[in-house]
């Protein structure tokens, strides 16, 4: 499954790791995704949601 937030579509960002000698190697900044059960159209399903969407109540967790 892709590392993408179900609510906002946040996905990994890419950049460089810099060593002491300033040699650049590509790296990936993954979003903080949690696998949660949400209510989606009257049924519950398990999706990846970023913690920012969880804190701001953009999704409703299934009970």
C-alpha positions as CSV (number, residue, x, y, z in Angstrom):
1,X,0.0,0.0,0.0
2,X,1.2,3.5,-0.8
3,X,2.4,5.8,2.0
4,X,-0.2,8.4,1.4
5,X,-2.7,10.0,3.8
6,X,-6.3,9.1,3.0
7,X,-7.6,12.5,4.2
8,X,-5.2,15.1,2.9
9,X,-3.0,13.2,0.4
10,X,0.2,13.9,2.1
11,X,3.0,11.7,0.7
12,X,6.8,11.3,1.1
13,X,9.0,14.2,0.3
14,X,12.5,13.8,-1.0
15,X,15.8,15.6,-0.2
16,X,19.4,15.0,0.5
17,X,21.4,13.6,3.3
18,X,24.6,15.5,3.9
19,X,27.6,13.7,5.3
20,X,30.4,15.5,7.1
21,X,32.2,16.1,3.8
22,X,29.0,17.5,2.3
23,X,28.5,14.6,-0.1
24,X,24.8,14.5,-1.0
25,X,22.8,11.2,-1.1
26,X,19.1,11.1,-1.8
27,X,16.8,10.4,1.1
28,X,13.1,10.3,1.8
29,X,11.0,12.1,4.4
30,X,8.1,9.9,5.3
31,X,4.9,11.4,6.8
32,X,3.8,10.2,10.2
33,X,1.0,7.8,9.0
34,X,-1.1,5.7,11.3
35,X,-3.3,2.8,10.2
36,X,-6.8,3.5,11.8
37,X,-10.3,2.3,11.3
38,X,-12.5,5.2,10.1
39,X,-16.2,5.6,9.2
40,X,-16.4,5.9,5.4
41,X,-19.9,6.1,3.9
42,X,-21.6,4.2,6.7
43,X,-19.1,1.4,6.9
44,X,-15.7,1.1,8.6
45,X,-12.5,0.6,6.8
46,X,-8.8,0.6,7.7
47,X,-6.8,3.3,6.0
48,X,-3.6,5.3,6.6
49,X,-4.1,8.8,8.1
50,X,-1.5,11.3,9.0
51,X,-1.3,12.4,12.6
52,X,-2.1,16.0,11.7
53,X,-5.5,14.9,10.3
54,X,-6.1,12.8,13.4
55,X,-5.4,15.7,15.7
56,X,-7.6,18.2,13.8
57,X,-10.5,15.7,13.6
58,X,-10.6,15.6,9.8
59,X,-11.6,11.9,10.0
60,X,-13.9,10.1,12.4
61,X,-12.6,7.0,14.0
62,X,-14.8,3.9,14.0
63,X,-15.7,2.5,17.4
